[in-house]
Amino acid sequence: MKKTIALVLALMLCITLFAGCGGSGGDALKGTWEGTYEDGDAAWTFDGSGKCKLTTYFLDKEPGTYTIKSDTEVDVTINGWSDAITYTYKIDGDKLTLTANDPYSPNYDLKKK
């Protein structure tokens, strides 16, 4: 009986540990997304660990950081920017929309690569 209880507890511990280690850590933005914004083509790469890169006609894989605030908001800071920008994001299948929460920052319509 003691062996059975110990075996069940060990199995439950293993399942809990493996469930906590899943894939991208729940980062819905992880990956490379390509598409357009007001000034032309753009590509965003989110590494799943808080680092990103932005490519546009005047930026070439410019590094930055991001923090997912909720299921719909992310803060992004690109090295060339003076401040972080909060985006509302929406993922619909392989499409990502980034809508800036201020009127002076660009919005992006992207597709997962």
Phi, psi and omega in degrees: 000316180296324179294321180295315179297316179297319179295316179296316178297318178296318179296317179296321178297315179298316180298317179297316180295316180293324178296325180286346182259012188302139170019251187269011180069022179080013181277099183294339182276346186307131178128186178251132182235131181235148179173222186228163169214183188307326184260005178136218183276152179210154173221132175245138172236123177248125188274356181086357181233018177096004177246146181217170175219142178237132176238127174223190180294339179242359175239135179242096181054046180293123184284157178193191179228160176214151177226120177282119183271329182199188178290353182226356182231142177221137173264131181234136172231118175262142187310325181279354181270149179279330182223162173290150175243132175268127177246140165272128181242149177223127176249126178230095184068244180259016181249137178235128174247126175249115180246117182294141179273014172223152187285352185261354182256149183287156173254153185231137171245114191231160176230139182293133181275000000 
